[in-house]
Amino acid sequence: MSAVKRLDPVKDELKASEVRTWLGNDSKMSRKFDAMVRKGMIKGFKKGTSQNSPFYYSKCQIEAAFAAVRCKDLL
């Protein structure tokens, strides 16, 4: 995914609603994603300066966080 981010960085950024679609509308995965955001494993950023600007998340960072959780579960 880091190669994709370097080649086309726009494809790496998703809004929160797009993340849920990208995860497959699975409620379990959405809850895990929300928990990772609360714990600080996944950090969002805003592109605009407005208070209502949506948060964007990196696909690469999301995949790395899910992989870390899977590795921890294996130990």
C-alpha positions, 0 to 999 in steps of 0.5 A: 500500500505504501507504493500505491500511496507514493504513486497516487496519494489521492487514492490513499485518502478516504472519508470516514463514511468511505472507510466503512464502505471500503471495509465492506459495511461489516459492523464488526470491522466498523466497530474495530475501526472506531476503537482504533481511532479512539485509541489513537492507532489510526489518526485522521486529518482534515483538509479544510480549515472549517469546523465541519470539514470531514476527517480523512484517513489513510488506507495504508495506516488503516491496513497497518493497524489491522495487521498489528491487531491480527499479529497481536492476536496470534501471539 
